[in-house]
Amino acid sequence: MLSTSPAAKAAVVTTNPRKDEDGNEMLIDITARAANRLKEIMSKDSNPDLALRVTVESGGCHGFQYLMSLTNTSAISPQDDTIFESSDCSGAKVVMDEPSLELLKGSKVDFTMELIGSQFKIVGNPAATSSCGCGTSFDIKPGQARLGSQSEK
């Protein structure tokens, strides 16, 4: 059986580290494929300040859906967003807001190349109980964090 994702590179929090209700750091991993693809995009666009923004919103066929877009680090809110950087010195960055990070902590950002196309993808989400066939929508365990449940600061 083929693995769907390569070994992940531990991501380092460079801006706004966050902890969950139990005091544990909320972290994600970035696979080598995702880091390499982000590095290629930054190089092609001659923009070392690009980052992959990953957000979760209500919707999709399983209750929540992953949304991914490229953003410039100058557009990132240091109070609301957490920035992760791949530890392989590629400069690859992933940014998430706190509600999304609560649902994605412990997961990996990967880049897949399939017959239907190439895309960044979330894999190994420990909060997900099920997901759709294309992997863009997921359901969570009862009692898990909900979007918008963060307290106002």
C-alpha positions in Angstrom: 0.0 0.0 0.0 1.3 3.4 -0.9 1.5 6.2 1.6 -0.6 9.2 0.9 1.8 11.6 2.5 5.5 11.7 3.1 7.1 12.2 6.5 6.2 15.6 7.8 8.7 18.3 8.7 7.9 19.6 12.1 6.7 23.2 11.7 8.1 25.9 14.0 5.7 28.6 15.3 7.2 32.0 14.3 4.3 34.2 15.2 1.6 34.0 17.9 2.0 30.5 19.5 -1.2 29.2 20.9 -2.2 26.6 23.6 -5.3 24.6 23.9 -7.6 24.4 26.9 -5.3 21.8 28.5 -2.2 24.0 28.1 -0.7 22.0 25.2 0.8 23.8 22.3 -1.3 23.7 19.2 1.0 22.6 16.4 0.8 21.4 12.8 3.2 19.7 10.5 4.2 20.6 7.0 5.2 17.7 4.7 8.3 18.0 2.5 6.1 18.0 -0.6 4.1 21.0 0.7 7.2 22.9 1.7 8.8 22.3 -1.7 5.7 23.4 -3.5 5.4 26.6 -1.4 9.1 27.3 -2.1 8.5 26.8 -5.8 5.6 29.2 -5.8 7.5 31.8 -3.8 10.4 31.6 -6.2 8.2 31.7 -9.4 6.4 34.7 -8.0 9.6 36.3 -6.8 7.8 36.8 -3.4 9.5 35.3 -0.3 6.6 36.8 1.8 3.9 34.4 0.4 2.3 32.0 2.9 -0.5 29.3 2.6 -3.5 30.4 4.6 -5.6 27.4 5.8 -9.0 28.2 7.3 -11.9 26.0 8.3 -15.5 27.1 7.9 -18.9 25.6 8.3 -20.1 23.9 5.2 -19.3 21.1 2.8 -20.9 17.7 2.8 -19.5 16.7 6.3 -20.1 19.9 8.3 -16.8 21.7 7.9 -14.6 22.4 5.0 -10.9 23.3 4.5 -10.2 26.5 2.5 -6.7 27.3 1.3 -5.4 30.4 -0.4 -2.1 32.2 -0.8 -1.6 35.3 1.1 1.2 37.8 1.7 2.6 37.8 5.2 2.1 41.6 5.4 -1.7 40.9 5.3 -1.5 38.6 8.4 -2.9 39.7 11.7 -0.3 39.2 14.5 -3.0 39.1 17.1 -5.4 36.7 15.3 -3.1 34.5 13.2 -0.5 31.9 14.0 2.4 31.5 11.5 4.1 28.1 11.1 7.4 27.8 9.2 8.8 24.5 7.8 11.9 23.5 9.7 13.7 22.6 6.5 14.9 26.2 5.9 12.8 26.4 2.7 11.0 29.5 4.0 7.6 27.7 3.5 5.0 29.3 5.8 1.4 28.2 6.7 -0.9 30.6 8.6 -4.1 29.8 10.5 -6.5 31.7 12.6 -7.2 30.4 16.1 -10.6 28.8 15.5 -9.2 26.9 12.5 -6.1 25.9 14.4 -8.3 24.5 17.2 -9.8 22.1 14.6 -6.6 21.3 12.8 -4.0 20.9 15.6 -2.0 17.8 15.2 -2.7 17.5 11.4 -0.3 17.8 8.4 -0.4 20.2 5.5 0.5 18.1 2.3 0.7 18.7 -1.4 -0.8 16.0 -3.6 -0.6 15.4 -7.3 -3.4 13.2 -8.7 -5.0 12.6 -12.0 -7.7 15.1 -11.3 -5.2 17.8 -10.3 -2.7 19.1 -7.8 -3.6 20.7 -4.5 -2.6 21.4 -0.9 -4.4 19.1 1.4 -4.9 18.5 5.2 -4.1 14.9 6.2 -4.1 13.1 9.5 -6.5 15.5 11.2 -7.0 14.0 14.7 -10.3 15.9 15.2 -11.9 14.5 12.1 -14.2 11.5 12.4 -15.0 11.3 8.7 -14.3 13.1 5.5 -15.6 13.3 2.0 -13.9 11.4 -0.9 -12.1 14.5 -2.2 -10.8 15.3 1.3 -12.0 19.0 1.4 -14.8 18.4 3.9 -14.8 16.7 7.3 -16.9 16.0 10.5 -15.6 16.3 14.0 -16.0 14.3 17.2 -18.8 15.5 19.5 -17.6 18.0 22.0 -14.7 19.2 19.8 -14.0 22.9 19.4 -16.4 24.8 17.2 -15.8 27.7 14.9 -16.4 31.0 16.6 -16.1 29.4 20.1 -13.0 31.4 21.1 -13.4 33.9 23.7 -13.0 37.6 22.8 -9.8 39.1 24.0 
